[in-house]
């Protein structure tokens, strides 16, 4: 009788472990299978594609279908407060909100900004990781510049880029392609100002009639401390 009890108890433990391992393996397989196949980057038509480089298939209208992927990273290229007058073109100079899952990496800290609409004026003109010269070449200003870029935009991941209207995202995509990133892994998904999906994280809030505050503490923000970097000499 004692041997039978021990055998039954051992069998129960073995079956329990097997079921648990099977569940873990099955769960892992399901998570892999559930990753929706990504269409290759393809420019949309009109000015959104020609001028901003916004993707036809993955953009403000469809990005919700492609969030939270383990094979991808999500980067919003805006500043918390841009010096450019984006209100002049119907936007917001402040980062008033963002799509859940995106992390903010200010493009004007990556490289000097050019080509903004005349109504916007100048953006940030301070220190940057790179300088783009008149021939379009990107020159590292710090010893760590490329390493930082590769950390923030890992080459082994799909990279979804967003900003306010699509401009900074398009500029960042062009820069990465020029520096050797795989263009088939880079998507400019457009502008937050046009986003109407279900994953909106609101940063701007009204505190009284016509007065607003910004809860920047909500923002997953990548700052760049230039004082701790070694300048290229």
KEKOLMI-520816 format. One record per residue (C-alpha): chain; x, y, z. Coordinates in nm, 3 decimals, always signed. Layout:
! residues N
+-----+---------+---------+---------+
: mol :    east :   north :      up :
+-----+---------+---------+---------+
:   A :       X :       Y :       Z :
...
+-----+---------+---------+---------+
! end
This chain:
! residues 233
+-----+---------+---------+---------+
: mol :    east :   north :      up :
+-----+---------+---------+---------+
:   A :  +0.000 :  +0.000 :  +0.000 :
:   A :  +0.280 :  +0.238 :  +0.095 :
:   A :  +0.457 :  +0.175 :  -0.238 :
:   A :  +0.135 :  +0.243 :  -0.428 :
:   A :  +0.085 :  +0.575 :  -0.249 :
:   A :  +0.443 :  +0.681 :  -0.325 :
:   A :  +0.399 :  +0.579 :  -0.691 :
:   A :  +0.072 :  +0.772 :  -0.725 :
:   A :  +0.224 :  +1.078 :  -0.554 :
:   A :  +0.528 :  +1.068 :  -0.787 :
:   A :  +0.300 :  +1.030 :  -1.088 :
:   A :  +0.096 :  +1.333 :  -0.985 :
:   A :  +0.412 :  +1.545 :  -0.948 :
:   A :  +0.545 :  +1.427 :  -1.286 :
:   A :  +0.218 :  +1.503 :  -1.460 :
:   A :  +0.195 :  +1.845 :  -1.293 :
:   A :  +0.546 :  +1.941 :  -1.402 :
:   A :  +0.473 :  +1.817 :  -1.753 :
:   A :  +0.154 :  +2.018 :  -1.775 :
:   A :  +0.332 :  +2.329 :  -1.645 :
:   A :  +0.619 :  +2.295 :  -1.892 :
:   A :  +0.375 :  +2.229 :  -2.174 :
:   A :  +0.179 :  +2.538 :  -2.083 :
:   A :  +0.493 :  +2.752 :  -2.076 :
:   A :  +0.611 :  +2.619 :  -2.412 :
:   A :  +0.265 :  +2.648 :  -2.565 :
:   A :  +0.230 :  +3.000 :  -2.430 :
:   A :  +0.564 :  +3.097 :  -2.580 :
:   A :  +0.470 :  +2.951 :  -2.916 :
:   A :  +0.138 :  +3.134 :  -2.913 :
:   A :  +0.306 :  +3.466 :  -2.838 :
:   A :  +0.533 :  +3.410 :  -3.137 :
:   A :  +0.248 :  +3.305 :  -3.363 :
:   A :  +0.040 :  +3.606 :  -3.262 :
:   A :  +0.299 :  +3.850 :  -3.400 :
:   A :  +0.130 :  +3.993 :  -3.707 :
:   A :  +0.347 :  +3.978 :  -4.016 :
:   A :  +0.472 :  +4.324 :  -4.100 :
:   A :  +0.422 :  +4.463 :  -4.448 :
:   A :  +0.737 :  +4.604 :  -4.600 :
:   A :  +0.774 :  +4.982 :  -4.562 :
:   A :  +0.592 :  +5.158 :  -4.846 :
:   A :  +0.542 :  +5.531 :  -4.889 :
:   A :  +0.188 :  +5.656 :  -4.892 :
:   A :  +0.067 :  +5.880 :  -5.174 :
:   A :  +0.059 :  +6.258 :  -5.195 :
:   A :  +0.243 :  +6.507 :  -4.980 :
:   A :  +0.243 :  +6.276 :  -4.675 :
:   A :  +0.460 :  +6.031 :  -4.862 :
:   A :  +0.659 :  +6.264 :  -5.086 :
:   A :  +0.743 :  +6.530 :  -4.828 :
:   A :  +0.727 :  +6.347 :  -4.494 :
:   A :  +0.793 :  +5.986 :  -4.592 :
:   A :  +0.494 :  +5.846 :  -4.398 :
:   A :  +0.420 :  +5.478 :  -4.446 :
:   A :  +0.118 :  +5.363 :  -4.644 :
:   A :  +0.034 :  +5.054 :  -4.439 :
:   A :  +0.146 :  +5.134 :  -4.085 :
:   A :  +0.050 :  +5.487 :  -3.984 :
:   A :  -0.167 :  +5.682 :  -3.739 :
:   A :  -0.476 :  +5.487 :  -3.847 :
:   A :  -0.326 :  +5.139 :  -3.808 :
:   A :  -0.041 :  +5.163 :  -3.554 :
:   A :  -0.263 :  +5.015 :  -3.279 :
:   A :  -0.247 :  +4.682 :  -3.465 :
:   A :  +0.132 :  +4.673 :  -3.436 :
:   A :  +0.199 :  +4.785 :  -3.078 :
:   A :  +0.371 :  +4.585 :  -2.801 :
:   A :  +0.576 :  +4.366 :  -3.033 :
:   A :  +0.882 :  +4.195 :  -2.887 :
:   A :  +1.062 :  +4.231 :  -3.222 :
:   A :  +1.016 :  +4.608 :  -3.239 :
:   A :  +1.094 :  +4.936 :  -3.066 :
:   A :  +0.882 :  +5.252 :  -3.073 :
:   A :  +1.031 :  +5.601 :  -3.080 :
:   A :  +0.857 :  +5.940 :  -3.070 :
:   A :  +1.104 :  +6.200 :  -3.199 :
:   A :  +0.956 :  +6.515 :  -3.041 :
:   A :  +1.094 :  +6.741 :  -2.771 :
:   A :  +0.895 :  +6.799 :  -2.453 :
:   A :  +0.885 :  +7.165 :  -2.554 :
:   A :  +1.007 :  +7.250 :  -2.902 :
:   A :  +1.137 :  +7.598 :  -2.974 :
:   A :  +0.973 :  +7.590 :  -3.316 :
:   A :  +0.631 :  +7.753 :  -3.350 :
:   A :  +0.431 :  +7.445 :  -3.444 :
:   A :  +0.105 :  +7.615 :  -3.352 :
:   A :  +0.153 :  +7.814 :  -3.675 :
:   A :  +0.084 :  +7.495 :  -3.875 :
:   A :  -0.191 :  +7.358 :  -3.653 :
:   A :  +0.031 :  +7.154 :  -3.423 :
:   A :  +0.157 :  +7.183 :  -3.067 :
:   A :  +0.508 :  +7.286 :  -2.964 :
:   A :  +0.455 :  +7.094 :  -2.640 :
:   A :  +0.440 :  +6.716 :  -2.626 :
:   A :  +0.070 :  +6.709 :  -2.539 :
:   A :  +0.039 :  +6.331 :  -2.549 :
:   A :  +0.184 :  +6.017 :  -2.704 :
:   A :  +0.089 :  +5.667 :  -2.814 :
:   A :  +0.133 :  +5.404 :  -2.543 :
:   A :  +0.448 :  +5.199 :  -2.596 :
:   A :  +0.643 :  +5.480 :  -2.762 :
:   A :  +0.950 :  +5.623 :  -2.591 :
:   A :  +1.050 :  +5.982 :  -2.655 :
:   A :  +1.391 :  +6.053 :  -2.813 :
:   A :  +1.415 :  +6.419 :  -2.922 :
:   A :  +1.534 :  +6.437 :  -3.282 :
:   A :  +1.682 :  +6.788 :  -3.240 :
:   A :  +1.927 :  +6.638 :  -2.986 :
:   A :  +2.034 :  +6.373 :  -3.238 :
:   A :  +2.132 :  +6.602 :  -3.527 :
:   A :  +2.092 :  +6.965 :  -3.631 :
:   A :  +1.745 :  +7.034 :  -3.772 :
:   A :  +1.693 :  +7.184 :  -4.117 :
:   A :  +1.412 :  +7.207 :  -4.368 :
:   A :  +1.134 :  +7.309 :  -4.130 :
:   A :  +0.841 :  +7.510 :  -4.271 :
:   A :  +0.911 :  +7.883 :  -4.267 :
:   A :  +0.609 :  +7.939 :  -4.042 :
:   A :  +0.765 :  +7.716 :  -3.774 :
:   A :  +1.097 :  +7.899 :  -3.768 :
:   A :  +1.398 :  +7.750 :  -3.591 :
:   A :  +1.393 :  +7.459 :  -3.350 :
:   A :  +1.661 :  +7.380 :  -3.090 :
:   A :  +2.008 :  +7.487 :  -3.204 :
:   A :  +2.220 :  +7.358 :  -2.915 :
:   A :  +2.452 :  +7.058 :  -2.889 :
:   A :  +2.374 :  +6.745 :  -3.092 :
:   A :  +2.516 :  +6.394 :  -3.123 :
:   A :  +2.578 :  +6.447 :  -3.495 :
:   A :  +2.606 :  +6.732 :  -3.741 :
:   A :  +2.474 :  +6.699 :  -4.095 :
:   A :  +2.691 :  +6.897 :  -4.333 :
:   A :  +2.587 :  +7.067 :  -4.658 :
:   A :  +2.661 :  +6.747 :  -4.852 :
:   A :  +2.423 :  +6.545 :  -4.635 :
:   A :  +2.699 :  +6.360 :  -4.447 :
:   A :  +2.643 :  +6.286 :  -4.078 :
:   A :  +2.947 :  +6.366 :  -3.865 :
:   A :  +2.971 :  +6.240 :  -3.506 :
:   A :  +3.034 :  +6.515 :  -3.253 :
:   A :  +3.112 :  +6.277 :  -2.964 :
:   A :  +3.303 :  +5.953 :  -2.922 :
:   A :  +2.983 :  +5.792 :  -2.793 :
:   A :  +2.749 :  +5.926 :  -3.062 :
:   A :  +2.718 :  +5.610 :  -3.271 :
:   A :  +2.693 :  +5.382 :  -2.967 :
:   A :  +2.407 :  +5.592 :  -2.830 :
:   A :  +2.231 :  +5.581 :  -3.166 :
:   A :  +2.265 :  +5.203 :  -3.187 :
:   A :  +2.135 :  +5.166 :  -2.830 :
:   A :  +1.829 :  +5.385 :  -2.888 :
:   A :  +1.761 :  +5.242 :  -3.236 :
:   A :  +1.875 :  +4.876 :  -3.222 :
:   A :  +1.954 :  +4.736 :  -3.565 :
:   A :  +1.809 :  +4.393 :  -3.488 :
:   A :  +1.460 :  +4.535 :  -3.424 :
:   A :  +1.185 :  +4.684 :  -3.635 :
:   A :  +1.179 :  +5.056 :  -3.559 :
:   A :  +0.854 :  +5.252 :  -3.557 :
:   A :  +0.911 :  +5.628 :  -3.572 :
:   A :  +0.655 :  +5.895 :  -3.489 :
:   A :  +0.645 :  +6.266 :  -3.405 :
:   A :  +0.390 :  +6.548 :  -3.418 :
:   A :  +0.325 :  +6.567 :  -3.791 :
:   A :  +0.567 :  +6.314 :  -3.940 :
:   A :  +0.859 :  +6.544 :  -4.024 :
:   A :  +1.107 :  +6.456 :  -3.748 :
:   A :  +1.021 :  +6.087 :  -3.791 :
:   A :  +1.096 :  +6.107 :  -4.164 :
:   A :  +1.425 :  +6.288 :  -4.100 :
:   A :  +1.527 :  +6.024 :  -3.844 :
:   A :  +1.443 :  +5.743 :  -4.085 :
:   A :  +1.656 :  +5.902 :  -4.358 :
:   A :  +1.945 :  +5.946 :  -4.117 :
:   A :  +1.938 :  +5.584 :  -4.003 :
:   A :  +1.925 :  +5.455 :  -4.360 :
:   A :  +2.220 :  +5.675 :  -4.455 :
:   A :  +2.419 :  +5.540 :  -4.159 :
:   A :  +2.359 :  +5.177 :  -4.257 :
:   A :  +2.034 :  +5.069 :  -4.089 :
:   A :  +1.811 :  +4.827 :  -4.281 :
:   A :  +1.543 :  +5.035 :  -4.455 :
:   A :  +1.308 :  +4.734 :  -4.448 :
:   A :  +1.295 :  +4.759 :  -4.069 :
:   A :  +1.220 :  +5.133 :  -4.051 :
:   A :  +0.867 :  +5.274 :  -4.048 :
:   A :  +0.763 :  +5.639 :  -4.032 :
:   A :  +0.414 :  +5.593 :  -3.888 :
:   A :  +0.326 :  +5.961 :  -3.907 :
:   A :  +0.210 :  +6.219 :  -3.657 :
:   A :  +0.054 :  +6.205 :  -3.314 :
:   A :  -0.158 :  +6.509 :  -3.400 :
:   A :  -0.355 :  +6.286 :  -3.639 :
:   A :  -0.379 :  +5.985 :  -3.408 :
:   A :  -0.734 :  +5.878 :  -3.311 :
:   A :  -0.661 :  +5.532 :  -3.174 :
:   A :  -0.726 :  +5.369 :  -2.838 :
:   A :  -0.373 :  +5.390 :  -2.693 :
:   A :  -0.347 :  +5.761 :  -2.634 :
:   A :  -0.161 :  +5.877 :  -2.322 :
:   A :  -0.274 :  +6.234 :  -2.253 :
:   A :  -0.006 :  +6.464 :  -2.113 :
:   A :  -0.180 :  +6.800 :  -2.155 :
:   A :  -0.462 :  +6.873 :  -1.910 :
:   A :  -0.677 :  +7.177 :  -1.846 :
:   A :  -0.644 :  +7.311 :  -1.491 :
:   A :  -0.879 :  +7.605 :  -1.533 :
:   A :  -1.062 :  +7.784 :  -1.811 :
:   A :  -0.809 :  +7.816 :  -2.093 :
:   A :  -0.508 :  +7.725 :  -1.876 :
:   A :  -0.319 :  +7.400 :  -1.918 :
:   A :  -0.046 :  +7.201 :  -1.751 :
:   A :  +0.163 :  +6.916 :  -1.890 :
:   A :  +0.222 :  +6.594 :  -1.695 :
:   A :  +0.563 :  +6.522 :  -1.840 :
:   A :  +0.621 :  +6.267 :  -1.563 :
:   A :  +0.409 :  +6.028 :  -1.772 :
:   A :  +0.654 :  +6.042 :  -2.063 :
:   A :  +0.916 :  +5.763 :  -2.106 :
:   A :  +1.188 :  +6.010 :  -2.199 :
:   A :  +1.547 :  +5.955 :  -2.314 :
:   A :  +1.756 :  +6.256 :  -2.220 :
:   A :  +2.108 :  +6.307 :  -2.352 :
:   A :  +2.355 :  +6.456 :  -2.105 :
:   A :  +2.613 :  +6.608 :  -2.337 :
:   A :  +2.831 :  +6.715 :  -2.042 :
:   A :  +2.916 :  +6.349 :  -1.978 :
:   A :  +3.017 :  +6.274 :  -2.337 :
:   A :  +3.365 :  +6.292 :  -2.489 :
:   A :  +3.385 :  +6.540 :  -2.777 :
:   A :  +3.554 :  +6.429 :  -3.097 :
:   A :  +3.877 :  +6.622 :  -3.145 :
+-----+---------+---------+---------+
! end
